[in-house]
Amino acid sequence: MGLLRTIAIILIVYYVFKFISKYILPLFVQKIVKDVQKKYNEQQQNQYNENTGKVGETVIAKKPNEPKSNKDVGDYVDYEEVKD
């Protein structure tokens, strides 16, 4: 009796998973794709709006600040190879 019950549970789980993956999962994936596509389009529109300016307007783009090296770290010592 326990063997038949186990087989029945396995078959039920298999067919439920098959049903979910065939009918319900594509709906979730489609919704996720639509959301991502909407976000992408909004970002592209925002970027386009930022890049377009008034006619004759001058835009100056500055370079990002680069970290300066600390030249006071120590003295440079010439290396000489000593032969035995």
NORMO-V79279 format. One record per residue. N is the residue number from 0. RES is the residue in three letters. D_FIRST is the distance of its C-alpha to the first C-alpha in whole Angstrom. Layout:
N_RES_D_FIRST ; N_RES_D_FIRST
//
This chain:
0_MET_0 ; 1_GLY_4 ; 2_LEU_5 ; 3_LEU_5 ; 4_ARG_6 ; 5_THR_9 ; 6_ILE_10 ; 7_ALA_11 ; 8_ILE_12 ; 9_ILE_14 ; 10_LEU_16 ; 11_ILE_17 ; 12_VAL_19 ; 13_TYR_20 ; 14_TYR_21 ; 15_VAL_23 ; 16_PHE_24 ; 17_LYS_26 ; 18_PHE_27 ; 19_ILE_29 ; 20_SER_30 ; 21_LYS_32 ; 22_TYR_33 ; 23_ILE_33 ; 24_LEU_34 ; 25_PRO_37 ; 26_LEU_39 ; 27_PHE_39 ; 28_VAL_40 ; 29_GLN_43 ; 30_LYS_44 ; 31_ILE_44 ; 32_VAL_46 ; 33_LYS_48 ; 34_ASP_49 ; 35_VAL_50 ; 36_GLN_52 ; 37_LYS_54 ; 38_LYS_55 ; 39_TYR_56 ; 40_ASN_58 ; 41_GLU_59 ; 42_GLN_60 ; 43_GLN_62 ; 44_GLN_64 ; 45_ASN_65 ; 46_GLN_66 ; 47_TYR_68 ; 48_ASN_70 ; 49_GLU_71 ; 50_ASN_72 ; 51_THR_74 ; 52_GLY_78 ; 53_LYS_81 ; 54_VAL_83 ; 55_GLY_86 ; 56_GLU_84 ; 57_THR_84 ; 58_VAL_81 ; 59_ILE_81 ; 60_ALA_78 ; 61_LYS_78 ; 62_LYS_77 ; 63_PRO_74 ; 64_ASN_76 ; 65_GLU_75 ; 66_PRO_75 ; 67_LYS_78 ; 68_SER_78 ; 69_ASN_80 ; 70_LYS_83 ; 71_ASP_84 ; 72_VAL_81 ; 73_GLY_84 ; 74_ASP_87 ; 75_TYR_86 ; 76_VAL_87 ; 77_ASP_88 ; 78_TYR_86 ; 79_GLU_89 ; 80_GLU_87 ; 81_VAL_89 ; 82_LYS_89 ; 83_ASP_89
//
